[in-house]
Amino acid sequence: MLLLRTLLSFLLLAFVPLFSSWADAQAAGGVQAGEPTFRIIRSVSGSKGSPQGGRFVMEDPRTTFYLPGDTKVIVYFDWEGPLGTHHFEGYWKNPEGKAVVISDFTFEAKQKRFGGYWELSLTDGTTPGMWALEAHVDGEMTGTHTFQIVAAPKPAIAGGNEPQALTPAQIYQKALDSTITIVKLGANGEKLGKFSGFVINNDLIATTFEAIDGAGSVRLTLPKGAQQQVSSVMAWNRWQSWALLRVATGDSPKLRRARPSSWHVGDRCFFLNVAQDGTRTIADVDITGTHKYPNAGERLQLSNVANLNASGSPLLNEYGDVIGVIGAGTVPGSVSMLTSRFGTYASSLRTRMMGMLALPVTAIAEDAGTSEVQFSELAANGQFVPPLGKTDVIGQGALSLRMDLRPNVSPMPQDERYEFSRADKQFAVFLLWAPKEKLNGQANFKIYDLNNRLLLTGKPAKLNVRANNVGYTGWQIGIESVPAGTYRLDAVIGEESVWRTYFTVSD
């Protein structure tokens, strides 16, 4: 005999909207005909769970349940949908595909995202096999979650304990105890930027490749305040954007890797952001999507933007396990723009390439080996993008379709952009010099592919700008000289890069 208990309250939890404009459109009836009204974000099943902080936390997510060891199945859904009163129905389907019970209720959604769960009690008479809970809202089928019931002893959990969901406070402390502050230093000891990392194994720190890219050395501050300086790396991948550093971590605990493929779109996760005063604060985010980028591989898309200083922080699931690394970019070297004063592309790169992305932890090598490679060797081999110097001599830099070169008019870029096509035929590089001291020398530009190979060098232009005055330099570049692709362009004085941007050319 099947004993079914459906929670009368069918707990519905309101969430903070991710995009208020979408919610407003839905509230106004802005759904196109033929499109689903409700979008399922995720579904999860388990035998233990509870509401925590406006969400439902499944303490033992799984899809296989055992008789007689398990006494119930909980199935939880997250949806996005229009505001207002809706009618919900849940169809429990047995292994034959028959709906054995239908439970319905009404609920007023006051936020565009809401979730709920049903409980199915298990008895000795429950039929083993593949079951399903089919959810309907306002007559629309909004998702099906399948699970298996097996008449067999419940297998022992490795280590003797089932994973336990942690509170946000516990996750914050767990992350804090293992998170490292990384200061990137230039060849002369100048500060190039601040990043984060974490203890991933005994005496081994994981971070983004950007934290070491172009560095002469890095200074690491461990959780208890001890500092160490290193100038070598154990393992790295500049396209996937990760690096492993050998450091004496002492009693700083290592963070456990989450099981591969144990995270899904819609999952709740956490990382430590960095406030303006340098303190670390916990950020509660969702995985909103995944995407595979050419060369760079898979990235997890997150619902919140991280501060640049948090790049390299661990992304943790609800059990405190690492599922990814925050801020892993998809364009090698692009972080050098974010740490400089200029770069029109900077704000979009922060969002598109870094701040909302995380690298799955499965991409990082399990074993770093024993041999270290010096940063200087990586620089010599073209693995590093050189840091920018003398950026204070630049008042403005831009790429555009053309420049205004009329007599008696200050030169200015016209139709500024960073994406060009063959039909454009040419584009312009424009620099406005505003030095505080007299500037003499030769300016030029160099174009590199994303593997740091030099593609094109411009014609040198003479510089002679008095202190606290302005000067202008510009070049026209024929599109035919640049194959289709994405490139880095450096403005240089002599051999030193003083301004940088990225651009694409398409056929």
C-alpha positions in Angstrom: 0.0 0.0 0.0 1.3 3.4 -0.9 1.1 6.0 1.8 1.3 9.5 0.4 1.6 12.7 2.5 1.5 16.0 0.6 2.4 19.0 2.7 -0.8 21.1 3.1 1.3 24.2 3.1 3.4 23.2 0.1 6.1 25.6 1.2 6.5 28.3 -1.4 9.6 30.5 -0.9 10.0 34.0 -2.4 13.4 34.9 -3.9 14.9 38.3 -4.7 14.3 39.0 -8.5 17.4 38.7 -10.6 16.1 41.1 -13.3 13.2 43.4 -12.2 12.4 44.4 -15.8 11.6 40.8 -16.7 9.3 40.6 -13.6 7.6 43.8 -14.6 7.0 42.5 -18.1 5.5 39.3 -16.7 3.3 41.2 -14.2 2.0 43.2 -17.1 1.2 40.1 -19.1 4.2 40.5 -21.4 4.5 36.8 -22.4 4.6 36.0 -26.0 2.1 33.5 -27.3 3.5 30.0 -27.5 6.3 30.6 -25.1 6.4 28.8 -21.7 5.0 31.0 -19.0 7.0 29.3 -16.3 10.7 28.4 -16.5 12.1 25.6 -14.3 15.4 26.6 -12.8 16.2 23.3 -11.1 14.7 20.3 -9.3 16.3 18.2 -6.7 15.3 15.3 -4.5 16.5 13.9 -1.2 15.3 12.5 2.1 16.2 15.4 4.3 15.8 19.1 3.9 14.6 22.3 5.5 13.9 26.0 4.7 16.9 28.2 5.5 17.1 31.9 5.0 14.2 32.1 2.4 15.4 29.0 0.5 15.0 25.3 0.8 18.2 23.4 1.5 18.4 19.7 0.5 20.8 18.1 3.0 21.3 14.8 1.0 20.6 15.5 -2.7 20.2 12.2 -4.5 17.9 10.4 -7.0 18.0 6.8 -5.6 16.1 5.8 -2.4 16.1 2.5 -0.6 13.4 0.3 1.1 13.2 0.0 4.0 16.1 2.3 4.9 14.5 5.5 3.6 11.2 6.6 4.9 10.4 9.5 2.5 11.3 11.3 -0.7 11.4 15.1 -0.9 11.2 16.7 -4.3 11.9 20.4 -4.6 11.4 22.8 -7.6 12.6 26.3 -8.4 10.7 28.3 -11.1 10.6 31.7 -12.7 7.2 33.0 -13.6 4.8 35.9 -13.6 3.6 37.5 -10.4 0.1 36.9 -9.2 -2.1 34.0 -8.0 -1.4 30.7 -9.6 -2.9 27.2 -9.4 -0.4 24.4 -8.7 -0.8 20.6 -9.3 1.6 17.8 -8.5 1.2 14.4 -10.2 3.0 11.5 -8.5 3.6 8.9 -11.1 4.4 5.3 -10.3 6.8 3.0 -12.3 3.9 2.3 -14.7 3.6 5.9 -15.5 0.2 6.3 -13.8 -0.6 9.3 -11.7 -1.5 7.7 -8.4 -2.3 10.9 -6.6 -2.9 14.5 -7.7 -2.4 17.3 -5.2 -3.4 20.9 -5.9 -3.5 24.3 -4.3 -3.3 28.0 -5.1 -0.5 30.5 -4.2 0.1 34.2 -4.8 3.6 34.8 -6.1 5.0 38.1 -5.0 8.4 37.6 -6.6 9.2 36.3 -10.0 11.2 33.4 -8.6 9.6 31.0 -6.2 10.1 27.4 -5.2 8.3 24.6 -3.4 8.5 20.9 -2.4 6.4 17.8 -2.0 7.0 14.9 0.3 6.3 11.3 -0.5 6.3 8.9 2.5 7.7 5.4 1.8 6.4 2.1 3.3 7.1 -1.5 2.7 4.3 -1.6 0.2 5.7 1.1 -2.0 6.4 -0.2 -5.5 10.1 -0.2 -6.5 11.1 1.3 -9.8 11.4 4.6 -11.5 9.1 7.3 -10.2 8.3 10.8 -11.2 6.8 14.0 -9.8 5.2 16.1 -12.6 4.5 19.7 -11.7 1.9 21.8 -13.4 1.2 25.5 -12.9 -2.0 27.1 -14.3 -2.5 24.0 -16.4 1.0 24.3 -17.9 3.4 21.4 -17.4 6.4 23.1 -15.7 8.8 20.2 -15.0 9.3 16.6 -14.2 11.7 15.2 -11.7 12.5 11.4 -11.8 13.9 9.3 -9.0 14.4 5.6 -8.4 13.1 3.5 -5.5 15.1 0.3 -4.9 14.2 -2.6 -2.6 17.7 -3.1 -1.2 19.7 -2.2 1.9 20.8 1.4 1.9 24.5 1.5 1.1 27.0 2.9 3.6 28.3 6.4 3.0 32.0 6.7 2.5 33.4 8.0 5.8 30.3 6.9 7.7 28.5 10.2 7.3 26.1 11.7 4.8 27.1 15.2 3.6 25.5 17.9 5.7 24.4 21.3 4.4 26.1 24.1 6.2 24.7 27.5 7.3 26.0 30.6 5.5 27.9 31.5 8.7 29.6 28.1 8.7 30.5 28.4 5.0 31.8 31.9 5.5 34.2 30.7 8.3 35.2 27.7 6.3 36.1 29.8 3.3 37.8 32.5 5.5 40.1 29.9 7.2 41.4 28.7 3.8 41.4 31.9 1.7 44.7 33.7 0.7 45.3 37.3 -0.2 47.7 37.6 -3.2 49.5 40.8 -4.1 51.0 40.8 -7.6 54.3 42.6 -7.8 56.3 43.8 -10.8 59.9 43.1 -11.6 60.9 46.1 -9.5 58.5 45.3 -6.6 55.8 47.7 -7.7 52.2 46.6 -6.9 50.3 45.5 -10.0 47.1 44.3 -8.4 45.5 42.3 -5.6 43.8 38.9 -6.0 42.7 35.9 -4.0 43.5 32.2 -3.7 42.7 29.3 -1.5 44.4 26.2 0.0 43.4 23.3 -2.3 45.9 20.8 -0.9 48.7 20.6 1.6 51.2 23.4 0.8 49.4 24.2 -2.4 47.4 27.3 -3.3 45.0 27.6 -6.2 44.2 30.9 -7.9 43.5 32.4 -11.3 46.3 32.7 -13.9 45.7 36.5 -13.9 47.0 36.6 -10.3 50.5 35.8 -11.7 50.3 37.0 -15.3 53.1 39.6 -15.9 54.3 39.3 -12.3 57.9 39.3 -11.1 56.7 37.8 -7.9 53.6 37.5 -5.7 53.2 38.2 -2.0 50.8 35.9 -0.2 49.1 36.6 3.1 47.8 33.4 4.8 44.6 33.4 6.9 46.5 33.9 10.2 48.5 36.8 8.8 51.8 35.1 7.9 53.3 36.3 4.6 55.4 34.6 2.0 56.8 35.7 -1.4 57.1 33.4 -4.3 58.3 33.8 -7.9 57.5 30.4 -9.4 54.5 28.3 -10.2 53.9 24.5 -9.9 51.2 24.1 -12.7 49.1 26.5 -14.8 46.9 26.9 -17.8 46.6 30.5 -19.1 43.6 29.8 -21.3 41.6 28.0 -18.6 42.9 30.6 -16.2 44.3 28.8 -13.2 47.6 28.4 -11.4 48.9 26.4 -8.5 51.5 27.9 -6.2 53.7 25.9 -3.7 53.6 27.7 -0.3 54.0 26.5 3.3 50.4 26.6 4.4 51.0 25.4 7.9 47.7 24.5 9.7 45.5 26.4 7.2 42.9 23.8 6.3 42.5 22.7 2.7 39.1 22.9 1.0 37.6 19.7 -0.4 36.8 19.5 -4.1 33.2 18.8 -4.9 32.4 15.6 -6.8 32.5 16.1 -10.6 29.2 17.0 -12.2 27.6 17.5 -8.7 26.6 21.1 -9.6 23.8 22.2 -11.8 22.2 25.4 -13.2 20.1 26.9 -10.4 22.2 25.7 -7.6 22.9 28.0 -4.7 26.5 28.7 -3.9 28.8 31.1 -2.1 32.1 33.0 -2.4 33.9 35.6 -0.4 33.8 39.0 -2.0 36.1 41.9 -1.0 34.7 45.1 0.3 36.3 48.5 -0.3 38.1 48.4 3.1 39.6 45.0 2.2 37.4 42.9 4.4 35.9 39.8 3.1 32.1 39.4 2.9 30.1 36.4 2.0 28.2 36.5 -1.3 25.2 34.3 -1.9 24.8 33.5 -5.6 23.1 31.1 -8.1 24.6 29.3 -11.0 22.5 30.9 -13.8 24.1 29.0 -16.8 27.1 27.4 -18.3 29.0 28.2 -21.5 32.0 26.7 -23.3 34.3 29.3 -24.8 36.8 28.6 -27.6 40.2 27.7 -26.1 39.1 28.7 -22.6 36.7 25.9 -22.1 33.7 25.7 -19.7 32.7 28.5 -17.4 29.9 28.8 -14.8 27.8 31.9 -15.1 26.8 33.4 -11.8 24.0 35.8 -10.6 26.3 38.3 -9.0 29.5 40.2 -9.9 32.7 39.7 -7.9 35.1 42.5 -7.0 38.4 42.2 -9.0 40.2 41.5 -5.7 38.1 38.5 -5.2 39.3 36.9 -8.4 40.8 33.5 -7.4 38.4 33.0 -4.5 36.8 29.5 -4.2 33.2 29.1 -5.2 31.6 26.8 -2.6 28.4 24.7 -2.7 26.0 24.4 0.3 28.2 21.7 1.8 31.4 23.9 1.8 33.0 22.0 -1.0 34.8 23.8 -3.9 33.0 23.7 -7.2 34.9 26.5 -9.0 37.3 29.4 -9.0 35.8 32.9 -9.1 36.9 35.4 -11.8 38.5 33.1 -14.3 38.6 35.1 -17.5 38.2 33.9 -21.0 40.6 36.4 -22.7 44.2 35.9 -21.4 45.8 39.2 -20.2 42.5 41.2 -20.1 42.9 41.7 -16.4 45.8 44.0 -17.0 43.3 46.5 -18.4 41.2 46.4 -15.2 44.1 47.3 -13.0 45.0 50.3 -15.2 43.4 53.7 -15.3 42.1 53.5 -18.8 40.6 51.0 -21.3 37.1 51.6 -22.7 36.6 47.8 -22.8 37.5 47.5 -19.1 34.0 47.6 -17.5 32.5 45.2 -20.1 35.4 42.8 -19.7 35.0 42.8 -16.0 31.4 41.6 -16.4 31.6 39.5 -19.6 35.0 37.9 -19.1 35.6 37.8 -15.3 33.3 39.0 -12.6 30.3 36.8 -13.2 32.3 33.7 -14.3 33.8 30.8 -12.4 36.1 28.0 -13.7 34.8 24.5 -12.7 37.3 23.0 -10.2 37.5 19.9 -12.3 39.7 21.8 -14.8 42.5 22.3 -12.2 45.1 19.6 -12.1 44.8 17.2 -9.1 48.5 16.7 -8.9 50.9 19.7 -9.3 54.0 17.5 -9.6 57.3 18.5 -8.0 59.0 20.8 -10.5 58.6 24.6 -10.3 58.8 27.1 -13.2 60.0 30.6 -12.5 57.8 33.6 -13.5 60.8 35.0 -15.5 60.8 31.8 -17.6 57.1 32.2 -18.4 57.7 35.8 -19.4 60.6 34.8 -21.6 58.5 32.1 -23.3 55.6 34.5 -24.1 53.2 33.1 -21.5 52.8 36.4 -19.7 51.2 39.6 -20.9 53.6 42.4 -19.8 52.2 44.9 -17.3 51.4 48.4 -18.3 53.8 51.2 -17.3 53.7 55.0 -17.4 49.9 55.0 -17.8 49.8 58.5 -16.3 51.1 59.9 -19.6 47.8 58.9 -21.3 44.8 61.1 -21.1 42.6 59.1 -23.5 42.9 56.1 -25.8 40.3 54.7 -28.2 39.7 52.6 -31.3 37.3 54.0 -33.9 36.3 53.7 -37.5 38.0 57.0 -38.3 39.5 60.2 -36.8 38.5 63.8 -37.2 41.6 65.4 -38.7 40.1 68.7 -39.9 42.5 71.7 -39.8 42.3 73.9 -36.6 40.2 71.2 -34.8 41.6 69.0 -32.1 41.8 65.4 -33.4 39.1 63.2 -32.0 38.0 59.5 -32.7 34.8 59.2 -34.7 32.5 56.2 -34.2 34.4 54.6 -31.3 34.1 50.8 -31.3 36.1 47.5 -30.7 34.4 45.2 -33.1 35.1 45.5 -36.8 34.3 43.7 -40.0 35.9 43.4 -43.4 33.3 45.8 -44.7 34.8 48.5 -42.5 38.0 48.3 -44.5 40.0 50.2 -41.9 40.0 51.4 -38.3 41.9 54.0 -36.3 44.0 54.0 -33.1 43.7 57.3 -31.2 45.9 58.5 -28.2 45.7 61.7 -26.3 48.9 62.4 -24.3 48.6 64.4 -21.1 52.0 64.0 -19.3 52.8 65.8 -16.0 56.5 66.0 -17.2 57.9 66.7 -20.6 57.4 63.7 -22.9 60.0 62.9 -25.6 60.5 59.8 -27.6 58.7 57.6 -30.2 55.2 56.2 -29.9 53.9 53.2 -31.7 51.4 50.4 -31.5 51.7 46.6 -31.6 49.0 44.1 -32.3 49.3 40.6 -30.8 47.1 37.5 -31.1 45.8 36.0 -27.8 48.8 33.6 -27.7 51.0 36.7 -27.4 52.4 36.4 -30.9 53.3 39.7 -32.5 51.1 40.2 -35.6 51.6 43.8 -36.7 53.8 46.8 -35.7 52.8 50.3 -36.7 54.9 53.2 -38.0 56.7 55.1 -35.2 55.4 58.6 -34.4 57.6 61.3 -32.8 56.5 62.5 -29.3 57.3 66.0 -28.0 54.7 67.1 -25.5 55.5 69.7 -22.8 54.6 69.1 -19.2 50.9 69.6 -18.3 50.0 70.0 -22.0 48.3 67.7 -24.4 49.3 66.0 -27.6 47.7 63.6 -30.1 48.8 60.6 -32.0 46.8 58.5 -34.4 47.2 55.7 -36.9 44.9 54.2 -39.6 45.1 50.4 -39.9 43.8 48.5 -42.9 41.5 45.6 -42.0 43.0 43.5 -44.7 46.2 43.3 -42.6 44.4 41.7 -39.7 42.9 38.2 -40.0 39.6 37.5 -38.4 39.9 36.9 -34.7 40.4 38.6 -31.3 43.5 40.6 -30.6 45.4 42.7 -28.1 46.6 46.1 -29.1 49.3 47.8 -27.0 50.4 51.5 -27.4 54.1 51.7 -26.6 56.7 54.3 -26.0 60.0 52.7 -27.0 59.4 49.1 -25.9 57.2 49.9 -22.9 53.4 49.3 -23.1 51.5 52.3 -21.7 47.9 51.7 -23.0 46.1 48.5 -24.0 42.8 47.3 -25.4 41.3 44.3 -27.1 39.3 44.2 -30.4 37.8 41.7 -32.8 37.7 41.4 -36.6 35.1 39.4 -38.4 34.7 38.4 -42.0 
